[in-house]
Each structure stands twice: as structure tokens, then as C-alpha cells.
Amino acid sequence: MHNPLSVYLVLGTNEGNRLLNLEKALELISTIPDTCILKKSKPYKSEAYGPVKQPFYLNQAVKVETELSSENLLNQTESIEIKMGRKNKNDLGQRIIDIDIIFYGNKTHSSPRLKIPHHDWKNRVFFINPLKEIECDAKRFKKFLKEQS
């Protein structure tokens, strides 16, 4: 890779065999062009986030290096979600897989489809704990942790 960026993803699943869903998502992420997985956290069990009552989630953070643009990476992760059976991206209900781009290097991005850093990452313990485990080095994350201690 020529000029890869470190990108942090968080996977979530609360349908079917959650562990197998995470494994399948990782397998498919490893096939994204110009992208390689560097680190992954263990799966974390968490309560569903938001107003809809639903089963618990398993979440997992993943550090990848990629040469893809943030929008192209989003296209790839959404393709994986659809391939795995995800129906409605904007639905807060149950899902077989959800792949969020939390940090894309130290860059910011805002479009109708994608906001980086993720718009609500500071309020989601199921993002923060797995990202801590894989030693997320995004400047915003390190600053946030320092403010919390």
C-alpha cells in the first residue's frame, strides 16, 4: 500500500448467531480492496442503544489500513451489510450486522451518507471499550480518554 490510513470500525450484531456474524463480517472486510485488518478487539456484549427494545448486541472494534476514500470504504462496508442480510440501514431495530466507521485517520468528513468521526461515538460505551482494547490512536479518541481520566 502506498499511503494507507488507519481506520477504526466498530461492528455490531444482535440477530442470529452473533459470534458467527462477527466472524463472517471480518472475513468479508478482509476482502475489501487496498485494505487490511491490523487489529481486532474481543467481542463485547452490550445492551441495545436507542428507544427500540431489542436483544443484546455483540460489538467488536477493528483497526484497518486502507487506501480507499472514506466514501468508497463506506460503499464496501454497506455492501458487506447487504451481503450478510441487512435490510434497512436507517432502522434502529435489530440487525444481523452493522459496520460503523468511527475514525478515518485524523480526518473529518461530512456528507449526507457519512459523518467522521462518527456523530455519537463519545456516548457509546460499546464503541469506547473495544477501541480502548485495540489501543485506538486517533487524536480525538486519545484526547477524549485524557479528559475522562
Solvent accessible surface area in square Angstrom, and as a share of the most:
residue,aa,sasa,rsa
1,M,106,0.47
2,H,164,0.73
3,N,128,0.66
4,P,45,0.28
5,L,48,0.24
6,S,32,0.21
7,V,0,0.00
8,Y,3,0.01
9,L,0,0.00
10,V,2,0.01
11,L,1,0.00
12,G,3,0.03
13,T,0,0.00
14,N,1,0.00
15,E,62,0.28
16,G,64,0.61
17,N,84,0.43
18,R,46,0.17
19,L,97,0.48
20,L,102,0.51
21,N,14,0.07
22,L,3,0.02
23,E,102,0.46
24,K,88,0.37
25,A,0,0.00
26,L,18,0.09
27,E,98,0.44
28,L,19,0.10
29,I,0,0.00
30,S,63,0.41
31,T,95,0.55
32,I,7,0.03
33,P,75,0.47
34,D,80,0.41
35,T,12,0.07
36,C,49,0.30
37,I,53,0.27
38,L,83,0.41
39,K,80,0.34
40,K,116,0.49
41,S,3,0.02
42,K,120,0.51
43,P,48,0.30
44,Y,49,0.19
45,K,137,0.58
46,S,17,0.11
47,E,140,0.63
48,A,27,0.21
49,Y,89,0.34
50,G,44,0.43
51,P,116,0.73
52,V,67,0.39
53,K,199,0.84
54,Q,29,0.13
55,P,53,0.33
56,F,67,0.28
57,Y,21,0.08
58,L,24,0.12
59,N,6,0.03
60,Q,10,0.04
61,A,0,0.00
62,V,0,0.00
63,K,28,0.12
64,V,0,0.00
65,E,49,0.22
66,T,1,0.00
67,E,63,0.28
68,L,16,0.08
69,S,63,0.41
70,S,8,0.05
71,E,48,0.21
72,N,59,0.30
73,L,0,0.00
74,L,9,0.04
75,N,71,0.37
76,Q,54,0.24
77,T,0,0.00
78,E,40,0.18
79,S,52,0.34
80,I,8,0.04
81,E,3,0.01
82,I,124,0.63
83,K,139,0.59
84,M,24,0.11
85,G,33,0.32
86,R,19,0.07
87,K,184,0.78
88,N,80,0.41
89,K,74,0.31
90,N,139,0.71
91,D,67,0.35
92,L,93,0.46
93,G,10,0.09
94,Q,83,0.37
95,R,30,0.11
96,I,45,0.23
97,I,0,0.00
98,D,17,0.09
99,I,2,0.01
100,D,24,0.12
101,I,6,0.03
102,I,0,0.00
103,F,4,0.02
104,Y,21,0.08
105,G,13,0.12
106,N,73,0.38
107,K,113,0.48
108,T,87,0.51
109,H,54,0.24
110,S,91,0.59
111,S,36,0.23
112,P,148,0.93
113,R,119,0.43
114,L,14,0.07
115,K,109,0.46
116,I,3,0.01
117,P,21,0.13
118,H,20,0.09
119,H,127,0.57
120,D,21,0.11
121,W,11,0.04
122,K,108,0.46
123,N,107,0.55
124,R,32,0.12
125,V,97,0.56
126,F,27,0.11
127,F,2,0.01
128,I,16,0.08
129,N,55,0.28
130,P,0,0.00
131,L,0,0.00
132,K,99,0.42
133,E,74,0.33
134,I,7,0.04
135,E,124,0.55
136,C,7,0.04
137,D,70,0.36
138,A,4,0.03
139,K,138,0.58
140,R,84,0.31
141,F,1,0.00
142,K,111,0.47
143,K,130,0.55
144,F,22,0.09
145,L,51,0.26
146,K,160,0.68
147,E,106,0.48
148,Q,117,0.52
149,S,128,0.83
